[in-house]
Amino acid sequence: MNISGDFNEGTRGPDYFKNIKIDLIGENLTDGNFLTEEGLRWTDKTEVEIISGTEVG
Protein backbone atom coordinates (compact mmCIF):
# COMPACT_ATOMS: atom_id res chain seq x y z
CA MET A 1 0.00 0.00 0.00
CA ASN A 2 1.29 3.46 -0.90
CA ILE A 3 -0.30 6.61 0.52
CA SER A 4 0.72 10.06 -0.70
CA GLY A 5 -0.59 13.61 -0.75
CA ASP A 6 -1.72 16.18 1.79
CA PHE A 7 -4.99 16.94 3.52
CA ASN A 8 -6.99 19.71 1.87
CA GLU A 9 -7.01 22.13 4.80
CA GLY A 10 -9.89 24.61 4.83
CA THR A 11 -12.48 22.12 3.54
CA ARG A 12 -14.80 19.63 5.19
CA GLY A 13 -16.28 16.27 4.30
CA PRO A 14 -14.83 14.13 1.51
CA ASP A 15 -13.03 17.15 -0.01
CA TYR A 16 -10.70 17.13 3.02
CA PHE A 17 -9.13 13.95 1.62
CA LYS A 18 -9.30 15.03 -2.03
CA ASN A 19 -5.51 15.32 -2.40
CA ILE A 20 -4.75 11.97 -0.75
CA LYS A 21 -3.84 9.10 -3.08
CA ILE A 22 -4.00 5.49 -1.89
CA ASP A 23 -2.66 2.70 -4.08
CA LEU A 24 -3.55 -0.73 -2.76
CA ILE A 25 -2.62 -3.81 -4.73
CA GLY A 26 -3.20 -7.10 -3.02
CA GLU A 27 -3.98 -10.69 -3.68
CA ASN A 28 -6.31 -12.92 -1.71
CA LEU A 29 -8.14 -10.00 -0.07
CA THR A 30 -11.64 -11.01 0.95
CA ASP A 31 -14.49 -9.35 2.84
CA GLY A 32 -13.34 -11.18 5.96
CA ASN A 33 -9.66 -10.22 5.96
CA PHE A 34 -9.37 -6.73 4.47
CA LEU A 35 -6.59 -5.36 6.71
CA THR A 36 -7.15 -5.78 10.46
CA GLU A 37 -9.71 -5.01 13.15
CA GLU A 38 -7.67 -1.90 13.98
CA GLY A 39 -7.65 -0.77 10.35
CA LEU A 40 -10.00 -0.59 7.41
CA ARG A 41 -12.43 -3.36 6.65
CA TRP A 42 -14.62 -3.90 3.57
CA THR A 43 -18.29 -4.53 4.35
CA ASP A 44 -21.64 -4.32 2.55
CA LYS A 45 -21.85 -0.70 3.76
CA THR A 46 -18.40 0.39 2.50
CA GLU A 47 -18.52 3.08 -0.16
CA VAL A 48 -15.80 4.43 -2.44
CA GLU A 49 -15.89 7.87 -4.00
CA ILE A 50 -13.55 7.96 -7.00
CA ILE A 51 -11.98 11.42 -7.26
CA SER A 52 -9.60 10.45 -10.03
CA GLY A 53 -8.30 7.21 -11.44
CA THR A 54 -10.17 3.95 -11.79
CA GLU A 55 -11.76 1.34 -9.59
CA VAL A 56 -10.95 -2.25 -10.50
CA GLY A 57 -12.78 -5.11 -8.86
N, C-alpha and C positions, 0 to 999 in steps of 0.2 A: 504494500500500500504506500502510495506517495501522496502527501498533502502539501500544497503550496498556496501562496497568496496571502492576502491580508483581509481583516475584517473591514467592512465598509462603514466606518464610523459615521455617525450623524444620521443613520437610517435605522429603521425598525423592521421587524418581521423577517421574511425570507431574504429581503434585499441586504440585510446585515451580512449575510454569508455569500453574497453575489460574486465576490472576488476570490473565493476559496475554490480550489480545484482539488478533487480527490480522484485519484486513479487507483482502482482496486481490481486486480486480476487474480483470480483464484480458481483452483480446481476443487471439486468435491465439496463445494459450499451448499448446504441444504438449509431449509427453514429452521431445522433444529440445532444447527451448529454455526450460525453466522456470527462470528467473533465470540465473545464471552458474555456471561451474565453482567459483568461490569461495563461492557461496551455495547455497541450497537447490536441489534437483533432484527431479523426480517420476520414480519408477521403479516397476517391478512390485512392489518390496518396500516402498514407501512406505505408511505407515499414518497414519490420522487418527483421533484420539479426540475426539469432539465433547463438550465440557463443557457448553456451552449454545449456542443458536442452531441454524442449519441448514446442511447441506452441500448444495450445488447443483452438479451436474455430476460 
